[in-house]
Amino acid sequence: MAVKIRTIKDIRPYLAKELGDIYPEPEISALTSIIIRNIYGISRLHRLALPESPVSKKQVQRIISICMELRTGKPVQYILGETSFYNCVIRVNSETLIPRSETEELVDLIIKENRGFTGTILDVGTGTGCIAIALAVNIPGSVITGIDISEGAIKIAKENARLNSVKVTLIIADIFNAEFSLHDKTDIIVSNPPYIRESEKQFIAKNVLDFEPHMALFVPDSDPLIYYREIVRFAVNILKPGGKIYFEINEAMGKSIFQLLESSGYSGIEIVKDINGKERIIKGIKND
């Protein structure tokens, strides 16, 4: 018997029936909350308080359309065109990665270590602008610049800055271009560069491989530190003496990136584990 959607409380059983052969129950529950919040603009708490609220024909059609796309494996964030990141609304498209919880941990560390900071921050490979925007919201005295090689990414990053009512300078730039330089030096550099080795593709979920931009994910096995090395080289002339550098990293590359920073004149280098106990962040201070 088909599950009909008449009220908010009918949405979850409908999705469970339609997606139960593809997604596990906890994920269907999470998808339900995301979809209802997107369509109604209400939280899970409000949904539980208002289960009998009616669903219009237009909303039913939208739910059915979303469900059909979910069955293809397309991430819900791309279907809805947005996601939540560190309490910011971040729009995404096929040219940008979907922000991850690990990156929220990177942002959280920077915020906690730099409360009241009033200097400059450079986000290299800004993508959606999620890192730069979350930092701008939570460290309001800072001056933040984000750079990315993708014109499409910078376009959506600017949209996200407007959406979250923050001022962030966003520039199309290629750090591999030796002629590129910034006019001003910066106090902090942060980056979540591509770091998944090509040989690790076999462990990556199919919906990531099929829908997210590979250029922003993968690096060659022959040179997995290519972006870190280039950012460190770039930082020689950009990062102020005593300035800080923060990277999100591949859990298998912590020791190698530690050695890279150490040999490049950084001190106070520390590898930080994420909530799952994986080495996911590294930070250091540039020597004078």
VMD Tcl script that draws the C-alpha trace (Angstrom):
set ca {
  {0.00 0.00 0.00}
  {1.42 3.38 -1.02}
  {2.29 5.85 1.73}
  {0.53 9.14 1.14}
  {1.90 12.44 2.36}
  {-0.79 14.57 3.97}
  {0.94 15.94 7.07}
  {4.50 16.39 8.34}
  {4.32 13.09 10.26}
  {3.75 11.22 6.96}
  {7.07 12.34 5.42}
  {9.33 9.98 7.34}
  {7.36 6.75 6.59}
  {7.19 7.80 2.94}
  {10.96 8.26 2.74}
  {11.53 5.04 4.70}
  {9.45 3.10 2.18}
  {11.01 4.72 -0.89}
  {14.63 4.75 0.30}
  {14.77 1.80 2.67}
  {16.50 -0.41 0.11}
  {19.29 2.15 -0.41}
  {19.89 4.01 2.85}
  {20.17 2.73 6.44}
  {17.52 3.82 8.94}
  {19.67 6.43 10.76}
  {20.48 8.11 7.45}
  {16.81 8.17 6.44}
  {16.04 9.85 9.76}
  {18.75 12.46 9.11}
  {17.51 12.98 5.53}
  {13.97 13.49 6.84}
  {15.13 16.28 9.15}
  {17.18 17.95 6.40}
  {14.33 17.82 3.87}
  {11.70 19.12 6.30}
  {13.97 21.94 7.42}
  {14.58 22.87 3.78}
  {10.93 22.75 2.72}
  {9.35 24.18 5.87}
  {12.22 26.14 7.33}
  {11.63 24.45 10.69}
  {13.81 22.37 12.99}
  {13.29 18.78 14.12}
  {11.96 20.09 17.44}
  {9.25 22.09 15.66}
  {8.45 19.07 13.49}
  {7.85 16.94 16.57}
  {5.68 19.67 18.08}
  {3.62 20.13 14.89}
  {3.22 16.63 13.40}
  {-0.28 17.29 12.04}
  {0.73 20.36 10.03}
  {-0.56 19.88 6.46}
  {1.70 19.46 3.46}
  {0.65 21.31 0.29}
  {0.50 19.66 -3.15}
  {3.53 21.70 -4.21}
  {5.48 20.50 -1.16}
  {4.48 16.89 -1.81}
  {5.73 17.18 -5.39}
  {9.00 18.62 -4.09}
  {9.44 15.75 -1.62}
  {8.75 13.16 -4.34}
  {11.24 14.90 -6.67}
  {13.92 14.96 -3.94}
  {13.26 11.29 -3.22}
  {13.72 10.36 -6.90}
  {17.09 12.14 -6.99}
  {18.17 10.51 -3.73}
  {17.56 7.12 -5.31}
  {20.26 7.94 -7.89}
  {22.79 8.36 -5.06}
  {23.02 12.12 -5.51}
  {23.91 13.75 -2.17}
  {20.99 15.58 -0.57}
  {23.14 18.71 -0.22}
  {23.45 18.96 -4.02}
  {19.75 18.23 -4.48}
  {18.76 21.00 -2.07}
  {21.63 23.24 -3.13}
  {22.74 23.95 0.42}
  {24.02 22.54 3.68}
  {24.72 23.66 7.22}
  {28.32 24.29 8.31}
  {29.26 25.57 11.75}
  {25.80 27.16 12.07}
  {26.18 28.90 8.72}
  {23.98 28.19 5.68}
  {26.33 27.23 2.84}
  {25.15 26.83 -0.73}
  {26.84 24.14 -2.80}
  {26.90 23.03 -6.41}
  {28.69 20.50 -8.59}
  {31.82 22.70 -8.71}
  {32.26 22.63 -4.93}
  {32.85 19.97 -2.31}
  {30.19 19.38 0.31}
  {31.65 20.71 3.58}
  {32.46 17.95 6.06}
  {32.29 17.65 9.84}
  {36.09 17.21 9.95}
  {36.45 20.68 8.47}
  {34.10 22.03 11.14}
  {36.59 20.66 13.67}
  {39.38 22.57 11.92}
  {37.33 25.77 12.10}
  {36.45 25.12 15.74}
  {40.13 24.75 16.65}
  {41.07 28.01 14.93}
  {38.24 29.88 16.65}
  {39.12 28.51 20.10}
  {42.81 29.34 19.67}
  {42.26 32.84 18.29}
  {39.47 34.43 20.32}
  {39.58 38.22 20.05}
  {41.98 37.98 17.10}
  {42.03 41.13 14.94}
  {44.60 40.23 12.30}
  {44.41 38.76 8.80}
  {43.48 35.22 7.72}
  {44.03 33.62 4.32}
  {41.97 30.58 3.29}
  {43.73 28.75 0.44}
  {41.42 26.68 -1.76}
  {38.31 28.25 -0.26}
  {35.74 26.31 -2.34}
  {32.28 27.22 -1.02}
  {33.96 29.70 1.31}
  {32.71 27.70 4.30}
  {35.93 28.02 6.33}
  {36.41 31.72 5.60}
  {32.76 32.53 6.28}
  {32.54 30.55 9.53}
  {35.71 32.27 10.73}
  {34.37 35.68 9.72}
  {31.15 35.05 11.68}
  {32.95 33.79 14.78}
  {36.10 35.97 14.77}
  {34.44 39.26 13.78}
  {37.55 41.37 14.30}
  {39.54 39.46 11.66}
  {40.12 40.43 8.02}
  {39.67 37.36 5.83}
  {40.61 36.52 2.24}
  {39.75 33.33 0.40}
  {41.41 32.20 -2.83}
  {40.53 29.41 -5.24}
  {41.48 28.41 -8.77}
  {37.83 27.71 -9.68}
  {35.79 30.64 -10.97}
  {32.61 28.69 -10.16}
  {33.73 28.13 -6.58}
  {34.54 31.81 -6.05}
  {31.14 32.76 -7.46}
  {29.28 30.56 -4.95}
  {31.63 31.61 -2.13}
  {30.66 35.24 -2.76}
  {27.01 34.22 -2.67}
  {27.59 32.44 0.64}
  {29.34 35.48 2.13}
  {26.30 37.62 1.24}
  {23.93 34.96 2.56}
  {25.70 34.94 5.93}
  {26.14 38.73 6.03}
  {29.93 38.73 6.35}
  {32.67 40.58 4.52}
  {35.23 38.23 3.00}
  {37.54 39.11 0.09}
  {37.33 36.31 -2.48}
  {39.84 36.02 -5.31}
  {40.35 33.65 -8.25}
  {43.98 32.61 -7.91}
  {46.37 29.76 -8.68}
  {49.13 29.32 -6.11}
  {51.01 27.18 -8.64}
  {51.38 30.29 -10.77}
  {54.72 31.71 -9.68}
  {53.63 35.21 -10.73}
  {50.67 35.25 -8.36}
  {51.16 37.07 -5.08}
  {49.10 38.93 -2.49}
  {49.91 42.56 -1.74}
  {49.63 42.13 2.02}
  {51.13 39.61 4.39}
  {48.84 37.52 6.58}
  {48.83 36.37 10.21}
  {47.12 33.02 9.67}
  {46.93 30.63 6.72}
  {44.34 27.86 6.70}
  {43.72 25.26 4.02}
  {41.78 22.09 3.40}
  {43.50 21.10 0.15}
  {42.95 17.93 -1.90}
  {44.57 15.08 0.04}
  {42.99 11.73 -0.90}
  {45.45 9.57 -2.82}
  {44.29 8.09 -6.13}
  {44.86 4.60 -4.70}
  {42.34 5.38 -1.94}
  {39.47 5.83 -4.38}
  {38.41 2.23 -3.72}
  {37.50 3.24 -0.16}
  {35.48 6.32 -1.15}
  {31.68 6.17 -1.20}
  {30.12 5.91 -4.64}
  {28.00 9.04 -4.20}
  {31.19 11.04 -3.55}
  {32.98 9.57 -6.59}
  {29.98 10.07 -8.86}
  {29.01 13.61 -7.86}
  {31.78 15.57 -6.11}
  {34.57 17.33 -8.05}
  {37.61 15.06 -8.24}
  {39.98 18.00 -8.67}
  {39.10 19.10 -5.13}
  {39.52 15.60 -3.67}
  {42.37 13.62 -5.17}
  {46.15 13.83 -5.43}
  {48.58 11.50 -7.24}
  {50.15 8.71 -5.20}
  {53.50 9.79 -6.59}
  {53.19 13.23 -4.95}
  {50.48 13.28 -2.25}
  {51.90 16.41 -0.59}
  {51.83 18.49 -3.75}
  {49.38 21.08 -2.37}
  {50.89 21.25 1.12}
  {54.36 21.78 -0.29}
  {53.15 24.52 -2.62}
  {51.20 26.29 0.13}
  {54.25 26.18 2.41}
  {56.38 27.57 -0.44}
  {53.77 30.26 -1.04}
  {53.72 31.06 2.69}
  {57.42 31.99 2.68}
  {56.54 35.44 1.33}
  {52.95 35.71 2.60}
  {52.85 34.47 6.19}
  {54.23 36.89 8.77}
  {57.02 35.75 11.12}
  {55.27 34.20 14.12}
  {52.21 33.58 11.96}
  {50.20 30.36 12.24}
  {49.38 27.75 9.62}
  {46.53 25.25 9.91}
  {45.89 22.31 7.57}
  {43.28 19.60 7.31}
  {45.18 16.43 6.42}
  {44.94 12.83 5.26}
  {45.20 10.69 8.41}
  {48.03 8.70 6.75}
  {50.09 11.81 5.95}
  {50.54 13.41 9.36}
  {54.18 12.44 9.84}
  {55.16 13.54 6.32}
  {53.46 16.94 6.67}
  {55.01 17.36 10.13}
  {58.45 16.84 8.55}
  {57.56 19.27 5.74}
  {56.68 22.01 8.21}
  {59.67 21.26 10.43}
  {62.10 21.44 7.51}
  {60.47 24.68 6.33}
  {61.15 26.56 9.55}
  {58.02 25.99 11.61}
  {57.93 25.35 15.35}
  {55.20 24.37 17.80}
  {54.01 21.83 15.25}
  {51.14 19.71 16.50}
  {48.97 17.02 14.96}
  {45.39 17.07 16.25}
  {43.06 14.07 16.17}
  {39.43 14.44 15.16}
  {36.39 13.18 17.07}
  {36.97 9.73 15.57}
  {40.58 9.58 16.76}
  {42.05 10.14 13.30}
  {44.98 12.50 12.70}
  {43.07 15.15 10.75}
  {44.59 18.56 11.55}
  {48.14 19.89 11.74}
  {49.24 23.33 12.87}
  {52.51 25.18 13.22}
  {54.08 28.58 13.84}
  {56.41 30.22 11.35}
  {59.77 31.06 12.87}
  {61.13 34.60 12.63}
}
mol new
graphics top color blue
foreach p $ca { graphics top sphere $p radius 0.5 }
foreach p [lrange $ca 0 end-1] q [lrange $ca 1 end] { graphics top cylinder $p $q radius 0.2 }
display resetview
